Structure formats: structure tokens, C-alpha cells
Amino acid sequence: MPSRGRSALRRVAARGTALAVAAAAAVVTGLAAAPAVHASPAAEGALRWAPCDAPGKPGAECATLSVPVDWADPDGPRLDLAVARRKATDPGARVGSMVFGPGGPGDSGVRMVVDRVSRFSPEVRRRFDIVGFDPRGVGGSNPVTCSAALLAERPSPELRSQADFDATLAYNRRLRADCRARTGPVFDHLDTARTVRDVDALRAALGERELTFHGSSYGTMLGAQYAETYPRRVRAMVLESVMDHSVRTTRDFLRAQAAAAEDSFQEFVKWCDGAADCALHGRDVRAVWQGLLAQARRGELADPAKPGTALSSSDLVNKIAFQKFYKADYAGLATAIAGMEASEPLPASPTSIAPLPLATPVFCSDWHLPVRDYAEYASLVAMMHTTAPDLPYLLPVHMAAACLGAPTANPQHRLDVHGAPPILVSNALHDPATGYPWAVSVARQLGRSGVLLTYEGHGHGSVTNGPCMENTVDSYLTDLTVPPRHTHCPAVPS
């Protein structure tokens, strides 16, 4: 492999990089962290834990960990990472700490530990201190902050001309400048390469010689790149619902995302055809859905969550269908579609575009997705519509528009991992966001370390879906029992 293909993480100390972003808003965790840890430049030393300020959620402890904004300048500005933990429920059987890498990008690892610890299996909660953190630029860790008024001016990603393309580039530049000014120096140091360094500092602060890690969705990039950077500091690592950061071209990235989403729509139609309790059973599900899309494009489809307001076609796809696909909630989606179909049409009116996810800056700093001009953009959109005819203007094309003109600090590359122990790569066959081919690719890139675990079902996230998945993952994390390569676990009813 050429040297330029090796990990960007190993080069981060030599870079003085300016990231560019599209859109982000302040994130409020609602949790009060303990006083800041006054750590060395390497962020060594114990964390100062105190009960989290989380009414109705007892047992979680919070702290902060001070790390350099720029790891190449350890004596420069610093930021406080928000951290939370729940101690092992059986101290006598405790293995150590397990760090959770949140998805998104933009999800809060602190909130996961405080509010959703049941997401982890009882055995993992019994044997490990579950530790979550908010990645830099997210939640309680110096969140990216931008002008609400400027965010509200975001142009539609449904570009119709070169003038629209040029206007989007200009808007992106204005927004990046605004967000940088409001957020401070961390704005230019948000990529996953820097977060890898943060995770290693957290490992040291927890007193762990080796890292036990569970990364989900976007957090799988963090885990894989940690293994690439610090292979001999890994004890055990689960990568669940896997991002493939080796997908180099904009076209290949968008095609993969569209194919994964359309696969879930087809699985939904197949389920409804065979399920008597589907609210659309016996009907042409695709025709009903296309009718709703047409209503939404005209601004006539009522938003079930906001009576009297119109639901855009983009929100119908990304906020209604896609969110149900995440949970494999096909019955819920069928009921929602039937309800919207039965509602009275609204007078035709323009619809607004919803804000982008909170951590678009992180995405733009990790993914180099260039688009030359409007003609190329229109070609990419047409390709996505061909690949996913039932799901126009999926979120990834919004992200591509939001990142137009943005430099990238940690661009795509194939993993180069040497000396890491076995790493468990877990994915559902029918995942709407991280398609199964990505998990196969990442397991191969990990070489001898990659062990693929396949859930033969649906949804985004699968490590606790049924006893086969749960027991396999638990045994690996607790006892380092590695399953046979290419282990498959059967689907369980949702």
C-alpha cells in the first residue's frame, strides 16, 4: 500500500488543519458534569466522578477530562470532554471499563450511559463499568454553535441549476465562518483522528492498560481507526453497524447508502405482503407510498407530529420511513402510512427543509465527497433515485450538499491494522444505514483481526437481538472467546 494510504491518524500530529463544515447547532445534554480534571498534556490522571444531574436516572456518575484542542500543540488551548459511567453491577465479577463510541455523528455517549444503559446486555452491565463520552464538538464537549438565523436560511439540497449550486457553496462558506467564530478553536479540530487521541487519553485516565470498546454506527470508524493507531492497546473491540471509511468516491458512497435504504424499503413491502396484521396488507404498498410522496411534493401532506403543517417529501423519507427502518418497526411504519393516507390533504403550500444533524462538521471533516458542478450533482441525484426509487433525497445527499467546498482533515483510506487482537465486526443483513457489504469490507480490511458476525435480520444495531447475538458478543467481551469466523445468528421477531 502506498504511504499516502496509511492512516491519517498517524499523521495528525504533523498537521495544522482547518476543517470546514456545513451546519451544526448547540447541543444541550441536560447533565451537570463534575469539576474539570486538571490533567497533563497527555490527559493522564484519575477522573473526578460525581453524581450526574439527571432526575429520575440515579446511579450514573459524570466527570470531565481535559484534553488539548490540537494534539500537535499540547500546551495550547484545551477542551473538557464530558464523560459518564455506570459501575459494574457485580463488583466481584468486574472485568474493567468498557468505553462506548456513539454514532451519528452527533450522538451523545453521556446520554447513552445516563438514559439508555439498558441498550447494553445485563451481562455486560454486570461485568463492566459502562463509560460513555460526548465526542469533541458534540453535547457537553464544546459543542459546535452556529447562528440560528443563518441555519434557518439553509438552501434546499434539491438544486435545480448551476446558480443553486453556486449559492449553496456561498452559503456553506458563510456558515462555516459563523460557526467557527461562535465555537472557538475546537471548530478546526473535530475529525475522528483527533477523537482517537481523546479515546486513548480516556483509556489512560480510567486506569486501563488496554481498551475494551464498543462502537456503534459512526462510532465504528472511531474504533477501527483506534485499532489502526494503537493496535497493541486494544483488549477487545465490537464494531456494530459498520461504516466503511475506505469508500473513496462520492458516487460510490451515495450509491451504497441508497442501496442500503432501498433494501429496507423492499423488505418492508415483502413483510407487509405476508403479514395479515400489516395496516396495508393486501394493497399495493409501493403505490400508496408514492401517492404520499406526491402529496408531500405539493405541500399537501399533513405532518402527523405537527397538525396543520405540511410534511416535506424529504422529511417523509428521512424522518418517517428511515427512522422506522432503523428499529425494523415495519408494523409502525405501515400504521403511520395508513394514517397519513387517510388524513385530509392540506392546501398546497411550500414546505421547509429540516435542519441537518447536529454534527455535520464532524462528517465533513472525515469524508471527502467532492462535486465539481451542478451537472455532476444532478447526475449523482439521478443515480440515487435510480438506486432507491422509493426514497428520493435521502439524508446522505443532504450531507453531500452541506459539505460542498469543505476541506477534509481525515479523508477516506483503507485500514492498515497490524498487531491488533481479534475485533468483532457485527452487522444485520438488512441495515438501512450501514449496508452489510460495508461490514464485509471492513472485516476484510482488518485482515487477521477481523471476525465478521452476521445478524440475519433487519435494523440498525443488532448486538442484543436474540440469545445468539447477545451470548456471542457477551462471551467475546467478557472472556475474549472469539466466535468462528462468518458466524451467523438467526433473525428474531421485532
Secondary structure in CASP SS format (residue, H / E / C, confidence):
PFRMAT SS
TARGET T0000
AUTHOR 0000-0000-0000
METHOD secondary structure of the structure
MODEL  1
M C 1.00
P C 1.00
S H 1.00
R H 1.00
G H 1.00
R C 1.00
S C 1.00
A H 1.00
L H 1.00
R H 1.00
R H 1.00
V H 1.00
A H 1.00
A H 1.00
R C 1.00
G C 1.00
T C 1.00
A C 1.00
L C 1.00
A C 1.00
V C 1.00
A C 1.00
A C 1.00
A C 1.00
A C 1.00
A C 1.00
V C 1.00
V C 1.00
T C 1.00
G C 1.00
L C 1.00
A C 1.00
A C 1.00
A C 1.00
P C 1.00
A C 1.00
V C 1.00
H C 1.00
A C 1.00
S C 1.00
P C 1.00
A C 1.00
A C 1.00
E C 1.00
G C 1.00
A C 1.00
L C 1.00
R C 1.00
W C 1.00
A E 1.00
P E 1.00
C C 1.00
D C 1.00
A C 1.00
P C 1.00
G C 1.00
K C 1.00
P C 1.00
G C 1.00
A C 1.00
E E 1.00
C E 1.00
A E 1.00
T E 1.00
L E 1.00
S E 1.00
V E 1.00
P E 1.00
V C 1.00
D C 1.00
W C 1.00
A C 1.00
D C 1.00
P C 1.00
D C 1.00
G C 1.00
P C 1.00
R E 1.00
L E 1.00
D E 1.00
L E 1.00
A E 1.00
V E 1.00
A E 1.00
R E 1.00
R E 1.00
K C 1.00
A C 1.00
T C 1.00
D C 1.00
P H 1.00
G H 1.00
A H 1.00
R C 1.00
V C 1.00
G E 1.00
S E 1.00
M E 1.00
V E 1.00
F E 1.00
G E 1.00
P C 1.00
G C 1.00
G C 1.00
P C 1.00
G C 1.00
D C 1.00
S C 1.00
G H 1.00
V H 1.00
R H 1.00
M H 1.00
V H 1.00
V H 1.00
D H 1.00
R C 1.00
V H 1.00
S H 1.00
R H 1.00
F C 1.00
S C 1.00
P H 1.00
E H 1.00
V H 1.00
R H 1.00
R H 1.00
R H 1.00
F E 1.00
D E 1.00
I E 1.00
V E 1.00
G E 1.00
F E 1.00
D C 1.00
P C 1.00
R C 1.00
G C 1.00
V E 1.00
G C 1.00
G C 1.00
S E 1.00
N C 1.00
P C 1.00
V C 1.00
T C 1.00
C C 1.00
S C 1.00
A H 1.00
A H 1.00
L H 1.00
L H 1.00
A H 1.00
E C 1.00
R C 1.00
P C 1.00
S C 1.00
P C 1.00
E C 1.00
L C 1.00
R C 1.00
S C 1.00
Q H 1.00
A H 1.00
D H 1.00
F H 1.00
D H 1.00
A H 1.00
T H 1.00
L H 1.00
A H 1.00
Y H 1.00
N H 1.00
R H 1.00
R H 1.00
L H 1.00
R H 1.00
A H 1.00
D H 1.00
C H 1.00
R H 1.00
A H 1.00
R H 1.00
T H 1.00
G C 1.00
P H 1.00
V H 1.00
F H 1.00
D H 1.00
H C 1.00
L C 1.00
D C 1.00
T H 1.00
A H 1.00
R H 1.00
T H 1.00
V H 1.00
R H 1.00
D H 1.00
V H 1.00
D H 1.00
A H 1.00
L H 1.00
R H 1.00
A H 1.00
A H 1.00
L C 1.00
G C 1.00
E C 1.00
R C 1.00
E C 1.00
L E 1.00
T E 1.00
F E 1.00
H E 1.00
G E 1.00
S E 1.00
S C 1.00
Y H 1.00
G H 1.00
T H 1.00
M H 1.00
L H 1.00
G H 1.00
A H 1.00
Q H 1.00
Y H 1.00
A H 1.00
E H 1.00
T H 1.00
Y C 1.00
P H 1.00
R H 1.00
R H 1.00
V E 1.00
R E 1.00
A E 1.00
M E 1.00
V E 1.00
L E 1.00
E E 1.00
S C 1.00
V C 1.00
M C 1.00
D C 1.00
H C 1.00
S C 1.00
V C 1.00
R C 1.00
T C 1.00
T H 1.00
R H 1.00
D H 1.00
F H 1.00
L H 1.00
R H 1.00
A H 1.00
Q H 1.00
A H 1.00
A H 1.00
A H 1.00
A H 1.00
E H 1.00
D H 1.00
S H 1.00
F H 1.00
Q H 1.00
E H 1.00
F H 1.00
V H 1.00
K H 1.00
W H 1.00
C H 1.00
D H 1.00
G H 1.00
A C 1.00
A C 1.00
D C 1.00
C C 1.00
A C 1.00
L C 1.00
H C 1.00
G C 1.00
R C 1.00
D C 1.00
V H 1.00
R H 1.00
A H 1.00
V H 1.00
W H 1.00
Q H 1.00
G H 1.00
L H 1.00
L H 1.00
A H 1.00
Q H 1.00
A H 1.00
R H 1.00
R H 1.00
G C 1.00
E C 1.00
L C 1.00
A E 1.00
D C 1.00
P C 1.00
A C 1.00
K C 1.00
P C 1.00
G C 1.00
T C 1.00
A E 1.00
L C 1.00
S C 1.00
S H 1.00
S H 1.00
D H 1.00
L H 1.00
V H 1.00
N H 1.00
K H 1.00
I H 1.00
A H 1.00
F H 1.00
Q H 1.00
K H 1.00
F H 1.00
Y H 1.00
K C 1.00
A C 1.00
D C 1.00
Y H 1.00
A H 1.00
G H 1.00
L H 1.00
A H 1.00
T H 1.00
A H 1.00
I H 1.00
A H 1.00
G H 1.00
M H 1.00
E H 1.00
A H 1.00
S C 1.00
E C 1.00
P C 1.00
L C 1.00
P C 1.00
A C 1.00
S C 1.00
P C 1.00
T C 1.00
S C 1.00
I C 1.00
A C 1.00
P C 1.00
L C 1.00
P C 1.00
L C 1.00
A C 1.00
T H 1.00
P H 1.00
V H 1.00
F H 1.00
C H 1.00
S H 1.00
D H 1.00
W C 1.00
H C 1.00
L C 1.00
P C 1.00
V C 1.00
R C 1.00
D C 1.00
Y H 1.00
A H 1.00
E H 1.00
Y H 1.00
A H 1.00
S H 1.00
L H 1.00
V H 1.00
A H 1.00
M H 1.00
M H 1.00
H H 1.00
T H 1.00
T H 1.00
A C 1.00
P C 1.00
D C 1.00
L C 1.00
P C 1.00
Y C 1.00
L C 1.00
L H 1.00
P H 1.00
V H 1.00
H H 1.00
M H 1.00
A H 1.00
A H 1.00
A H 1.00
C C 1.00
L C 1.00
G C 1.00
A C 1.00
P C 1.00
T C 1.00
A C 1.00
N C 1.00
P C 1.00
Q C 1.00
H C 1.00
R C 1.00
L C 1.00
D C 1.00
V C 1.00
H C 1.00
G C 1.00
A C 1.00
P C 1.00
P C 1.00
I E 1.00
L E 1.00
V E 1.00
S E 1.00
N E 1.00
A E 1.00
L E 1.00
H E 1.00
D C 1.00
P C 1.00
A C 1.00
T C 1.00
G C 1.00
Y H 1.00
P H 1.00
W H 1.00
A H 1.00
V H 1.00
S H 1.00
V H 1.00
A H 1.00
R H 1.00
Q H 1.00
L C 1.00
G H 1.00
R H 1.00
S H 1.00
G E 1.00
V E 1.00
L E 1.00
L E 1.00
T E 1.00
Y E 1.00
E E 1.00
G E 1.00
H E 1.00
G C 1.00
H C 1.00
G C 1.00
S C 1.00
V C 1.00
T C 1.00
N C 1.00
G H 1.00
P H 1.00
C H 1.00
M H 1.00
E H 1.00
N H 1.00
T H 1.00
V H 1.00
D H 1.00
S H 1.00
Y H 1.00
L H 1.00
T H 1.00
D H 1.00
L C 1.00
T C 1.00
V C 1.00
P C 1.00
P C 1.00
R C 1.00
H C 1.00
T E 1.00
H E 1.00
C E 1.00
P C 1.00
A C 1.00
V C 1.00
P C 1.00
S C 1.00
END
